[in-house]
Amino acid sequence: MREVTDVLADNPGQRVALVGHSLGGLLVRAALADPRLKGRVFAAAALGAPHRGSRLAALGIGALARSLAHQGPLVQRIERIEALSGQADVPKLNLHTPADDFVTPLTAMRVQGPGWSEAECPAMSHVSLIYSRRVARMLGEFLARHAHPTVRPTRSRTRW
């Protein structure tokens, strides 16, 4: 969250798009509930996010992996936070693939929160979502539809 608030502080009067893959999609949902971002986000998207958790999380190493259990406590907590915040006015896109190999069952990729649009991309693996040109085009078109005409690229602090 600090990264987002830092970018906004460095770019007064601008709004951001929040995009997250996998666990990042859940973080996007949680960030939308943060009152510091109210009115500062123009769109949000999740790619291959385990919105209802994943049965494969039981095989994960460490608490973070296990916290992504299907219909587990992390998912329930995010849903409670979301219900209290009310960021339904932000356009939101949930992109998922019918061949995801990490999120099981596949229905766990469907988001339950208000205001989300669902889009299925071609069959590909979970990790392929972040490398796919087709997914990038779908995401770019969504963001372009919702960006204000005066939105300009902002300086990003993202570290890879």
C-alpha positions as CSV (number, residue, x, y, z in Angstrom):
1,M,0.0,0.0,0.0
2,R,2.9,2.3,0.7
3,E,4.0,2.1,-2.9
4,V,0.6,3.3,-4.1
5,T,0.4,6.1,-1.6
6,D,3.9,7.2,-2.5
7,V,3.1,7.3,-6.3
8,L,0.0,9.3,-5.5
9,A,2.0,11.7,-3.3
10,D,4.5,12.2,-6.1
11,N,1.7,12.9,-8.6
12,P,-0.8,15.3,-7.0
13,G,-4.2,15.4,-8.5
14,Q,-3.6,12.2,-10.5
15,R,-5.4,8.9,-10.1
16,V,-4.0,5.4,-10.5
17,A,-5.1,2.1,-11.9
18,L,-4.5,-0.9,-9.6
19,V,-3.6,-4.2,-11.4
20,G,-2.7,-7.4,-9.7
21,H,-1.9,-11.0,-10.7
22,S,-2.8,-13.9,-8.5
23,L,-2.4,-12.8,-4.8
24,G,-1.9,-9.3,-6.2
25,G,-5.6,-9.4,-7.3
26,L,-6.6,-10.0,-3.7
27,L,-4.3,-7.1,-2.7
28,V,-6.1,-4.9,-5.2
29,R,-9.4,-5.7,-3.6
30,A,-8.0,-4.9,-0.2
31,A,-6.4,-1.7,-1.4
32,L,-9.7,-0.5,-2.9
33,A,-11.2,-0.7,0.6
34,D,-8.5,1.7,2.0
35,P,-10.0,5.1,2.7
36,R,-6.7,6.8,1.7
37,L,-7.5,5.7,-1.9
38,K,-11.1,6.9,-2.0
39,G,-11.4,9.0,-5.2
40,R,-7.8,8.3,-6.3
41,V,-8.3,5.1,-8.3
42,F,-9.8,5.3,-11.8
43,A,-9.9,1.5,-12.4
44,A,-8.8,-1.8,-11.0
45,A,-8.1,-5.2,-12.5
46,A,-7.3,-8.7,-11.2
47,L,-5.6,-11.4,-13.4
48,G,-5.9,-15.0,-12.3
49,A,-6.7,-14.1,-8.7
50,P,-7.9,-16.8,-6.3
51,H,-10.9,-14.7,-5.2
52,R,-12.3,-17.6,-3.3
53,G,-8.9,-19.1,-2.5
54,S,-7.4,-22.3,-3.9
55,R,-7.4,-25.9,-2.8
56,L,-3.8,-26.1,-3.9
57,A,-2.9,-23.7,-1.1
58,A,-2.9,-26.7,1.3
59,L,0.3,-27.8,-0.5
60,G,2.0,-24.5,-0.1
61,I,5.0,-23.8,2.1
62,G,4.6,-21.1,4.7
63,A,1.8,-19.2,6.3
64,L,1.1,-17.0,3.3
65,A,0.6,-19.9,0.9
66,R,-1.7,-21.6,3.3
67,S,-3.6,-18.4,4.0
68,L,-4.9,-18.7,0.4
69,A,-6.9,-21.8,1.3
70,H,-10.2,-22.3,-0.6
71,Q,-12.8,-20.2,1.2
72,G,-10.3,-19.6,4.0
73,P,-9.8,-16.8,6.5
74,L,-7.9,-14.5,4.2
75,V,-10.6,-14.6,1.5
76,Q,-13.3,-14.0,4.2
77,R,-11.4,-11.1,5.7
78,I,-11.0,-9.4,2.3
79,E,-14.8,-9.8,1.7
80,R,-15.6,-8.3,5.1
81,I,-13.3,-5.3,4.4
82,E,-14.8,-4.9,1.0
83,A,-18.3,-4.9,2.3
84,L,-17.6,-2.1,4.7
85,S,-15.7,0.2,2.3
86,G,-17.9,0.7,-0.7
87,Q,-15.6,1.3,-3.7
88,A,-18.3,0.1,-6.1
89,D,-17.9,3.3,-8.2
90,V,-14.5,2.2,-9.5
91,P,-14.6,0.1,-12.7
92,K,-13.2,-3.3,-12.0
93,L,-12.2,-6.1,-14.3
94,N,-11.5,-9.7,-13.3
95,L,-9.6,-11.6,-16.0
96,H,-9.3,-15.4,-15.7
97,T,-8.5,-18.4,-17.8
98,P,-10.4,-21.7,-18.1
99,A,-7.1,-23.6,-17.8
100,D,-5.6,-22.1,-14.7
101,D,-3.3,-24.6,-13.1
102,F,-3.0,-22.9,-9.7
103,V,-6.5,-21.8,-8.7
104,T,-8.8,-24.7,-8.0
105,P,-11.6,-25.1,-8.4
106,L,-11.9,-22.8,-11.4
107,T,-15.0,-21.3,-9.9
108,A,-12.7,-19.8,-7.2
109,M,-11.5,-17.2,-9.7
110,R,-14.9,-15.6,-9.9
111,V,-15.1,-12.5,-7.7
112,Q,-18.0,-12.1,-5.3
113,G,-17.5,-8.3,-4.7
114,P,-19.8,-5.6,-6.1
115,G,-19.0,-3.9,-9.4
116,W,-16.7,-6.4,-10.9
117,S,-16.9,-7.3,-14.6
118,E,-15.8,-10.8,-15.6
119,A,-13.8,-11.6,-18.7
120,E,-12.4,-15.0,-19.7
121,C,-9.2,-15.0,-21.8
122,P,-7.9,-17.8,-23.9
123,A,-6.8,-21.0,-22.2
124,M,-3.4,-20.6,-20.7
125,S,-1.5,-21.4,-17.5
126,H,-1.7,-19.2,-14.4
127,V,1.7,-17.7,-14.9
128,S,1.1,-17.2,-18.7
129,L,-1.5,-14.6,-17.8
130,I,1.3,-12.1,-17.0
131,Y,3.2,-12.7,-20.3
132,S,0.3,-13.0,-22.7
133,R,0.0,-10.2,-25.3
134,R,-3.7,-11.0,-25.6
135,V,-4.2,-10.5,-21.9
136,A,-2.2,-7.2,-22.1
137,R,-4.4,-6.0,-24.9
138,M,-7.6,-6.9,-23.0
139,L,-6.3,-5.1,-19.9
140,G,-5.1,-2.1,-21.9
141,E,-8.4,-1.7,-23.6
142,F,-10.2,-1.8,-20.3
143,L,-7.9,0.8,-18.7
144,A,-8.1,3.0,-21.8
145,R,-12.0,3.0,-21.7
146,H,-11.9,4.2,-18.1
147,A,-9.0,6.6,-18.0
148,H,-9.8,10.3,-17.9
149,P,-8.7,12.1,-21.1
150,T,-6.2,14.1,-19.1
151,V,-4.6,11.1,-17.4
152,R,-0.9,10.9,-18.1
153,P,1.6,8.2,-17.3
154,T,3.0,8.8,-13.8
155,R,6.3,8.0,-12.4
156,S,6.2,4.5,-11.1
157,R,8.1,3.1,-8.1
158,T,7.5,-0.5,-9.1
159,R,10.5,-2.7,-8.5
160,W,10.8,-5.9,-10.5
